[in-house]
């Protein structure tokens, strides 16, 4: 029935020395006891919540109260309250591909999800808290299990003696699976064990076993690298809607997500690692969230680097910035709290990841890893800012790294480089490097690869640049074949379009879009192909365009309303019966060609029938614009493509 009843005994810190104190509580919860001096002083409208799981930052409306301190020193403040909490999950971002559905808090027949944004626990400012919690369920939820942070203290009882940013309460009819991880690091000379749990809504012992095994493997990986895992348990918890949340000592993943075979080797270690960064050392969100980039660097990036694909992964991060971060959408790292769009993800994850990578290069691997261990040891269960990180690594390196952090944390934008090579006397080559971005020059180190005829391995020259234009002399101009700046993508910079093929992400990141839909009645070219269901009408294409154009400057035109494609925006050409379909195919001729009843995409031939196919080319009018094409065989496939396509931003072409 969506109902919550709470009895709360609150031990106030000694620094609460005033005669009365102020707290906030969910406006739907009514206080039922009468503590001394309780007064309702106003309301607080719903505002953005902060935290690593706050994609859209949903928070409930709150009431503000004032209450007198208990008469006796050390006496706890007692509050009893109850009410209904039900905020149905919903999408909060126009760029739906980058966010999950969210709620400020829900109690439902499917389960319970309460967090800081739910305001289900009185909030006395922004102080960290310890807690002990006992959970009881109504008869309608008999047999449910609860999960929260910290240590299990009995059936549905949880306790945290270490400070937390917030208190979670998750509950449902879970089936619990358990194992034990024997830590590779001793605690006070004694073996240490961590409880490993999987709480599934649908019983599945095979799936649970995979996650229990993976948890033990990842804990064994990260403990020697960073220090002892900070909690007594780690739990995989299956949610009743699709989420990818990392909480202290557990992760909350959607029922589809946990069954994707790649998640256990990609997103799952990322959420485990958050127990060191984000849920072990807490970001000071007012000065920027550094934890997402560090977690991505030591999880997603690390596994790619081990496979020899580190440069490719960093290139992909830089490509996301190029594709999604317009001048209007750009902001400095000190303003990032959590992702709420493709642009904020590109900056908060990608740019921050590159900052940590550049710091590693600056310090060297040994000093970098030792510094992370010490940083974790010094700030565990405390808040840390970018300034704290700069101070910490400056002391470790015995040199001032504040200018490095100030530049990359407080400035928006990125260096954009151009290189020229001129012949000088004595068979010398003058290499000139220009920073061509509108903003002031950045100061950075960058490797340059010089490729000479007859030599397979390039000569690497490491440069320090800080001026608008500067250069150096290299030998053997006559045998110098090519110059590659930043060949391994070690620098956070703006990519040149020539460095990457056109991708679907360019269209989803475009600030202006034109959708060209086929005019009604022009279907002769598709009539013999679309056999699997009703063909798409103009209305279907307009619905797709409205979804893909949400949140940007977009217009929809029919193919019989224009003589040529717009030259001032990126363009989607929709439908095989579109007048401009062949034009789009010709524009992508390097990788795409027309077949009698389909397309050749790369080395693969696909038919239009029974499929949805997509490709992207450079716009003939400008390399900075993209031209995309979509063919959908039947209207039944349209909703699926609308949902799936934004997730495939790094691809140039695909067919489902």
C-alpha positions in Angstrom: 0.0 0.0 0.0 3.0 2.3 -0.5 3.0 3.0 3.3 6.1 3.7 5.5 6.2 4.0 9.3 9.5 5.0 11.0 10.6 5.4 14.6 13.9 7.2 14.6 16.3 7.8 17.5 18.9 10.3 16.5 22.2 10.9 18.4 23.2 14.4 17.7 26.9 15.4 17.5 28.3 17.6 20.2 28.7 20.6 17.8 24.9 20.9 17.8 25.1 23.4 20.6 22.1 25.6 19.8 18.9 25.5 21.8 17.0 24.4 18.6 17.9 22.5 15.5 16.6 22.4 12.0 15.9 19.3 9.8 14.0 18.4 6.6 11.7 15.5 5.9 9.7 14.3 3.0 6.5 16.4 2.8 4.4 13.3 2.4 5.5 12.0 5.9 3.7 13.2 8.9 5.4 13.4 12.3 3.2 11.6 14.8 5.0 12.2 18.1 5.6 15.6 19.7 9.3 16.1 20.5 10.0 19.3 22.6 9.6 22.5 20.6 8.7 20.9 17.3 7.6 23.5 14.7 7.0 23.3 11.0 8.8 26.3 9.5 8.1 25.9 5.8 8.5 23.7 2.8 11.3 23.0 0.4 10.4 22.3 -3.2 11.9 19.4 -5.1 15.5 20.1 -5.9 18.3 18.3 -7.6 19.9 15.6 -5.5 23.7 15.0 -5.6 25.4 11.6 -5.7 27.0 9.1 -8.0 23.6 7.5 -8.6 21.7 10.7 -9.2 21.5 10.7 -13.0 18.6 13.2 -13.2 18.9 14.3 -9.6 15.3 13.6 -8.6 14.5 14.6 -5.1 11.2 14.7 -3.2 9.5 17.9 -1.9 10.4 18.3 1.7 9.0 20.0 4.8 11.4 22.0 7.1 11.1 21.7 10.9 12.7 23.2 13.9 12.9 21.3 17.2 14.5 22.0 20.6 17.4 19.9 21.8 16.5 17.3 24.3 16.8 18.6 27.9 19.4 16.1 29.0 22.8 16.1 27.4 23.4 13.0 25.3 19.7 12.2 25.1 18.7 11.1 21.6 16.1 13.0 19.7 13.1 10.7 19.0 10.9 11.2 15.9 8.0 9.0 14.7 6.5 9.6 11.3 4.5 7.8 8.6 3.0 8.4 5.2 2.9 7.2 1.6 5.9 7.2 -0.7 5.2 6.4 -4.3 7.0 8.3 -7.1 6.7 6.2 -10.2 9.9 5.6 -12.2 10.3 7.9 -15.2 12.9 9.1 -17.7 14.4 12.5 -16.7 16.7 13.2 -19.6 15.9 14.0 -23.2 19.0 12.1 -24.1 17.4 8.9 -22.9 20.3 6.7 -24.2 22.5 8.1 -21.5 20.2 7.7 -18.5 18.0 5.2 -16.7 14.4 5.8 -15.5 14.5 7.3 -12.0 12.4 7.9 -8.9 12.8 10.0 -5.8 11.6 7.1 -3.9 9.0 4.3 -4.3 7.3 1.7 -2.1 5.4 -0.7 -4.4 4.2 -4.3 -4.6 7.3 -4.9 -6.8 9.8 -3.6 -4.2 11.2 -0.7 -2.2 13.8 1.9 -3.3 14.6 4.8 -0.9 17.6 7.0 -1.0 18.7 10.5 0.1 16.5 12.1 -2.5 13.5 10.3 -0.9 14.1 12.4 2.3 12.7 9.4 4.2 15.3 10.0 7.0 15.5 13.5 8.6 18.3 15.5 7.1 20.3 17.7 9.4 22.3 19.5 6.8 24.9 17.7 4.8 26.7 15.8 7.6 27.9 12.2 7.2 25.9 9.7 9.3 26.3 6.4 11.0 23.2 4.2 11.6 21.6 1.1 12.8 18.3 0.0 11.1 15.7 -2.6 11.8 13.2 -3.3 9.0 9.8 -5.0 9.4 7.3 -5.7 6.6 3.6 -5.7 6.4 1.8 -9.0 6.1 1.4 -8.4 2.3 5.2 -8.4 2.0 5.9 -11.3 4.4 9.1 -13.1 3.4 10.7 -10.0 1.8 14.3 -9.3 2.4 15.9 -5.9 2.8 19.4 -4.6 1.9 21.3 -1.5 2.9 24.8 -0.4 3.5 27.1 -1.8 6.1 27.0 -4.9 8.2 24.1 -7.3 8.6 23.0 -7.3 12.2 20.3 -10.0 12.0 17.4 -10.7 9.7 16.6 -7.4 7.9 18.8 -5.4 10.3 21.7 -3.3 9.1 24.4 -1.3 10.8 27.1 1.1 9.7 29.6 2.3 12.2 31.5 4.2 9.5 30.2 7.5 8.2 27.9 7.4 5.2 26.6 10.1 2.8 23.1 8.7 2.9 21.0 5.7 4.0 19.5 3.4 1.4 16.7 1.0 1.9 16.1 -1.6 -0.8 13.6 -4.5 -0.4 11.8 -7.1 -2.4 11.0 -10.8 -2.5 14.6 -11.8 -3.1 16.2 -15.2 -3.3 19.6 -14.9 -1.6 22.8 -16.7 -2.7 26.0 -16.4 -0.7 29.7 -17.2 -0.8 32.7 -15.9 1.1 35.7 -14.0 -0.3 38.9 -14.6 1.7 40.8 -11.4 1.4 44.3 -11.5 0.0 45.2 -8.7 2.5 45.3 -9.6 6.2 43.7 -7.3 8.8 45.8 -6.8 11.9 47.7 -10.0 10.9 44.5 -12.0 10.8 42.7 -13.5 7.7 39.8 -11.3 6.6 36.6 -12.5 5.1 34.0 -10.6 3.0 30.4 -11.9 2.6 29.5 -12.1 -1.1 25.8 -12.0 -1.8 23.5 -12.2 -4.8 19.9 -11.1 -4.2 17.7 -12.1 -7.2 14.0 -11.4 -7.8 13.8 -14.5 -10.0 15.7 -17.5 -8.6 18.6 -18.4 -10.8 21.5 -20.3 -9.2 23.6 -20.4 -12.3 23.4 -16.6 -12.8 24.1 -16.1 -9.1 27.2 -18.3 -9.2 28.6 -16.3 -12.1 28.3 -13.0 -10.2 29.5 -14.5 -6.9 32.6 -15.8 -8.7 33.1 -12.5 -10.5 32.9 -10.5 -7.2 35.6 -12.6 -5.6 37.8 -12.2 -8.7 37.4 -8.4 -8.8 38.0 -8.0 -5.1 41.2 -10.0 -5.4 42.3 -7.7 -8.3 41.6 -4.4 -6.6 42.8 -5.1 -3.0 46.5 -5.4 -3.9 46.2 -2.4 -6.2 44.4 0.0 -3.9 44.1 -1.4 -0.4 41.7 -3.5 1.6 38.0 -3.6 0.5 36.3 -1.3 3.0 33.1 -3.3 3.9 32.2 -6.6 5.3 30.0 -7.6 2.4 29.3 -7.0 -1.3 25.9 -7.8 -2.8 24.6 -7.9 -6.3 20.9 -6.8 -6.0 18.4 -7.2 -8.8 16.1 -4.2 -9.3 12.6 -4.1 -10.6 13.4 -1.5 -13.2 16.6 -1.0 -15.3 19.3 0.7 -13.2 23.1 0.6 -12.9 23.6 2.0 -9.4 26.6 1.5 -7.1 26.0 1.9 -3.4 28.4 1.3 -0.5 28.8 -2.5 -0.2 26.2 -3.4 -2.9 25.1 -2.6 -6.5 21.6 -2.4 -7.8 21.2 -3.6 -11.4 18.1 -4.1 -13.6 16.8 -7.5 -14.4 17.7 -7.2 -18.1 21.1 -5.6 -17.4 22.4 -8.4 -15.1 21.5 -10.9 -17.9 23.5 -9.2 -20.6 26.6 -11.4 -21.0 29.0 -8.5 -21.3 27.9 -6.7 -18.1 29.8 -9.1 -15.8 33.1 -8.1 -17.5 32.3 -4.4 -18.0 29.8 -2.5 -15.8 30.0 -4.9 -12.9 33.7 -4.4 -12.0 33.0 -0.6 -12.4 30.3 -0.8 -9.7 32.5 -2.9 -7.4 35.4 -0.4 -7.8 33.1 2.4 -6.6 33.5 1.0 -3.1 36.9 2.5 -3.2 36.1 5.7 -5.2 32.8 7.3 -4.6 31.5 5.0 -1.9 34.7 4.6 0.1 36.3 8.0 -0.5 33.4 10.5 -1.1 33.7 13.3 -3.6 33.1 16.8 -2.5 30.4 17.5 -5.0 30.4 21.2 -4.6 33.9 21.3 -6.2 33.4 18.5 -8.7 32.9 14.7 -8.8 36.3 13.2 -9.6 35.2 9.6 -8.7 33.4 8.6 -11.9 36.4 9.3 -14.1 38.8 7.5 -11.7 36.5 4.5 -11.5 36.2 4.3 -15.3 39.9 4.6 -15.6 40.7 1.8 -13.2 37.9 -0.5 -14.5 36.6 0.1 -18.0 39.9 1.6 -19.3 42.1 -0.8 -17.4 40.6 -3.9 -18.9 40.9 -2.5 -22.4 44.5 -1.5 -21.6 45.4 -5.0 -20.5 44.1 -6.3 -23.9 46.3 -3.7 -25.7 43.3 -1.5 -26.6 44.0 1.4 -24.2 44.7 4.0 -27.0 41.5 2.9 -28.8 39.5 3.4 -25.6 40.9 6.8 -25.0 40.2 7.8 -28.6 36.6 6.8 -28.1 36.4 9.0 -25.0 37.8 11.9 -27.0 35.4 11.2 -29.8 32.4 11.4 -27.4 33.6 14.9 -26.4 33.9 15.8 -30.0 30.5 14.5 -30.9 28.4 15.5 -27.8 30.0 18.5 -26.2 29.0 21.7 -28.1 30.3 25.1 -26.9 26.9 25.7 -25.3 27.0 22.3 -23.5 30.6 22.5 -22.3 31.5 23.1 -18.6 34.5 22.6 -16.4 35.1 19.5 -14.3 34.6 21.4 -11.1 30.9 21.7 -12.0 30.3 18.0 -12.7 28.3 16.1 -10.1 26.5 13.3 -12.0 25.6 12.6 -15.6 22.3 13.8 -17.0 23.1 13.9 -20.7 25.5 12.6 -23.3 27.5 15.8 -22.9 27.8 15.6 -19.1 28.8 12.0 -19.4 31.5 12.8 -22.0 32.9 15.4 -19.6 32.4 13.9 -16.2 33.5 10.4 -17.2 35.7 11.0 -20.3 37.5 14.2 -19.5 38.0 13.2 -15.9 39.4 9.8 -17.1 41.8 11.6 -19.3 42.9 13.8 -16.4 43.8 10.7 -14.3 45.6 9.3 -17.4 47.6 12.5 -17.8 48.5 12.5 -14.1 49.7 8.9 -14.4 52.0 9.9 -17.3 53.2 12.9 -15.3 54.1 10.8 -12.2 54.9 7.4 -13.7 53.1 4.2 -12.8 54.8 3.4 -9.5 54.3 6.9 -7.9 50.8 7.1 -9.4 49.6 3.7 -7.8 51.4 4.4 -4.5 49.7 7.8 -4.5 46.2 6.2 -5.0 46.8 3.7 -2.2 47.8 6.5 0.2 45.0 8.7 -1.0 42.5 5.9 -0.2 44.1 5.3 3.1 44.1 8.9 4.2 40.6 9.8 2.9 38.6 6.6 3.5 35.0 7.5 4.7 35.8 11.2 4.2 35.0 13.7 1.6 37.8 14.8 -0.8 38.0 17.5 -3.4 40.1 18.0 -6.5 42.1 20.4 -4.4 42.8 17.7 -1.8 43.9 15.4 -4.7 46.2 18.1 -6.0 47.7 18.7 -2.6 48.1 15.0 -1.9 49.9 14.2 -5.2 52.0 17.4 -5.0 53.4 16.3 -1.7 54.0 12.8 -3.0 55.8 14.0 -6.2 57.6 16.8 -4.3 56.6 19.4 -6.9 53.6 21.7 -7.3 50.8 20.1 -9.3 48.3 22.7 -8.6 48.7 24.4 -12.0 48.0 21.1 -13.7 44.8 20.5 -11.8 43.7 24.1 -12.0 43.9 24.1 -15.8 42.1 20.8 -16.3 39.6 21.2 -13.5 38.5 24.8 -13.7 38.8 25.5 -17.4 36.3 24.2 -20.0 37.3 23.5 -23.5 40.3 21.5 -24.8 43.4 22.2 -26.9 42.9 21.8 -30.6 46.1 21.2 -32.5 47.4 21.8 -36.1 50.9 20.8 -37.3 52.9 21.9 -40.3 56.3 20.7 -41.5 58.7 22.9 -43.5 62.1 22.1 -45.0 65.1 24.0 -43.6 68.7 24.1 -44.7 70.9 21.1 -43.9 68.1 18.6 -44.5 66.3 19.8 -41.3 62.5 19.7 -40.8 60.9 22.5 -38.9 57.8 21.2 -37.1 55.4 23.9 -36.0 52.5 23.2 -33.6 49.6 25.6 -33.3 46.8 25.7 -30.8 43.9 26.7 -32.9 41.0 26.7 -30.4 39.4 30.0 -29.7 40.3 29.8 -26.0 43.7 30.8 -24.5 46.5 28.3 -25.0 46.8 25.3 -22.7 50.0 24.0 -21.1 50.6 20.3 -21.6 53.0 17.6 -22.6 52.4 15.6 -25.8 54.3 12.9 -27.6 55.0 13.3 -31.4 55.8 10.3 -33.6 58.2 10.9 -36.5 58.1 8.2 -39.1 61.2 7.8 -41.4 61.5 5.8 -44.6 62.9 2.3 -44.0 62.3 2.4 -40.3 59.3 0.6 -38.9 59.4 2.1 -35.4 58.8 5.8 -35.1 61.0 8.2 -33.2 59.0 9.6 -30.3 59.7 13.2 -29.2 58.0 14.4 -26.0 57.1 18.1 -26.2 56.0 20.6 -23.6 53.7 23.2 -25.3 52.1 26.3 -23.8 52.1 28.9 -26.5 49.7 29.6 -29.4 52.4 28.5 -31.8 55.8 26.9 -31.2 58.0 24.2 -32.8 61.3 22.4 -33.1 63.8 21.2 -35.6 64.1 17.5 -36.6 66.8 15.8 -38.7 66.5 14.1 -42.1 63.7 16.0 -43.7 64.3 14.1 -47.0 63.4 10.7 -45.3 60.6 12.0 -43.0 57.4 10.4 -44.3 54.8 11.4 -41.7 54.3 13.2 -38.4 51.7 12.0 -35.9 50.8 14.2 -32.9 49.6 12.3 -29.8 49.7 8.9 -31.5 48.4 7.0 -28.5 45.8 9.5 -27.4 47.4 10.4 -24.2 46.3 14.0 -24.1 42.8 15.5 -23.5 42.3 17.4 -26.7 39.8 18.1 -29.4 40.1 15.4 -32.1 40.2 16.4 -35.8 37.4 14.9 -37.8 39.9 13.2 -40.0 41.1 11.1 -37.0 37.8 9.2 -36.7 35.2 7.8 -39.2 31.7 9.3 -39.2 29.6 7.7 -36.4 26.1 7.6 -35.3 27.1 9.5 -32.2 27.8 12.6 -34.4 24.1 12.8 -35.3 22.9 12.2 -31.7 25.4 14.9 -30.6 24.5 17.4 -33.3 23.2 20.8 -32.1 21.1 21.2 -35.3 19.4 18.4 -37.2 17.3 18.0 -40.3 15.1 14.9 -40.8 14.1 14.2 -44.4 11.0 11.9 -44.4 9.7 10.2 -47.4 6.6 11.9 -48.8 3.3 10.0 -48.5 2.5 7.8 -51.5 6.1 7.5 -52.6 6.5 3.8 -51.9 7.0 2.1 -55.2 10.7 1.2 -54.4 9.7 -0.4 -51.1 6.5 -2.1 -52.0 8.1 -5.4 -53.0 10.4 -5.5 -50.0 8.4 -4.7 -46.9 6.6 -8.1 -46.6 7.0 -8.8 -42.9 4.5 -6.2 -41.7 2.9 -2.9 -42.5 5.2 -0.4 -44.1 6.2 2.7 -42.3 4.0 5.7 -43.1 5.1 9.3 -43.0 3.6 9.5 -39.5 6.0 6.7 -38.3 9.0 8.5 -39.7 7.9 11.7 -38.1 7.5 10.0 -34.7 11.1 8.6 -35.0 12.4 12.1 -36.0 10.6 13.7 -33.0 12.3 11.2 -30.6 15.8 11.5 -32.1 15.5 15.3 -32.3 14.3 15.9 -28.8 16.3 18.5 -26.9 18.1 20.0 -29.9 17.2 22.4 -32.8 15.6 20.0 -35.2 13.3 20.4 -38.2 11.4 17.8 -40.2 10.9 18.2 -44.0 9.4 15.9 -46.7 11.7 14.8 -49.5 9.4 16.5 -52.0 9.7 19.9 -50.2 13.4 20.4 -50.9 15.6 20.3 -54.0 18.8 19.4 -52.1 19.9 18.5 -48.6 20.4 21.4 -46.2 24.1 22.4 -46.1 23.9 24.0 -42.6 23.0 21.1 -40.5 23.5 17.4 -40.0 20.9 15.3 -41.8 19.0 12.1 -41.3 17.6 10.6 -44.6 14.8 8.3 -43.6 13.4 5.4 -45.7 14.6 3.4 -48.7 11.8 5.1 -50.7 13.3 8.6 -49.9 14.2 10.7 -52.9 17.6 11.3 -51.3 18.4 7.6 -50.4 20.7 7.1 -53.3 22.4 10.4 -52.6 23.2 9.3 -49.0 24.5 5.9 -50.3 26.8 7.7 -52.7 28.1 10.0 -50.0 29.1 6.9 -48.0 30.5 5.0 -51.0 33.7 4.1 -49.3 31.9 1.7 -46.9 28.4 1.5 -48.3 27.0 0.5 -51.7 23.5 -0.3 -53.1 22.5 -3.9 -53.9 19.4 -4.9 -55.7 17.3 -5.5 -52.6 19.6 -4.2 -49.9 23.0 -2.7 -49.0 26.6 -3.7 -48.7 27.8 -2.4 -45.4 31.6 -2.9 -45.2 32.2 -6.5 -46.2 28.7 -7.6 -45.3 25.6 -7.7 -47.6 22.2 -7.2 -46.0 18.8 -7.1 -47.4 16.2 -4.5 -46.6 13.6 -7.2 -45.9 13.3 -8.3 -42.3 15.9 -5.8 -41.2 16.6 -2.3 -40.0 19.8 -0.8 -41.4 21.7 2.4 -40.5 24.8 4.1 -41.8 26.5 7.5 -41.4 28.7 9.4 -43.8 30.3 12.8 -43.9 28.0 15.5 -45.1 29.2 16.6 -48.6 29.0 20.2 -47.5 31.2 20.0 -44.4 33.4 17.5 -42.6 31.9 18.9 -39.4 28.5 17.7 -40.3 27.1 14.2 -40.7 24.7 12.5 -43.1 22.8 9.5 -41.8 20.4 7.0 -43.4 17.9 4.7 -41.8 15.9 1.9 -43.5 13.3 0.0 -41.5 11.4 -2.9 -43.1 8.2 -2.7 -41.1 6.4 -0.4 -38.7 6.6 -3.1 -36.0 10.4 -2.6 -35.8 10.2 1.2 -35.4 9.9 1.3 -31.6 12.8 -1.0 -31.1 15.1 1.0 -33.3 14.1 4.2 -31.5 15.1 2.6 -28.2 18.3 0.9 -29.4 20.0 3.2 -31.9 21.2 5.9 -29.4 23.2 3.2 -27.6 25.3 2.5 -30.7 27.0 5.9 -31.0 30.5 4.6 -31.8 29.5 2.7 -34.9 29.5 4.0 -38.5 27.0 1.4 -39.8 24.9 -1.5 -38.4 22.0 -3.7 -39.3 19.6 -5.4 -36.9 
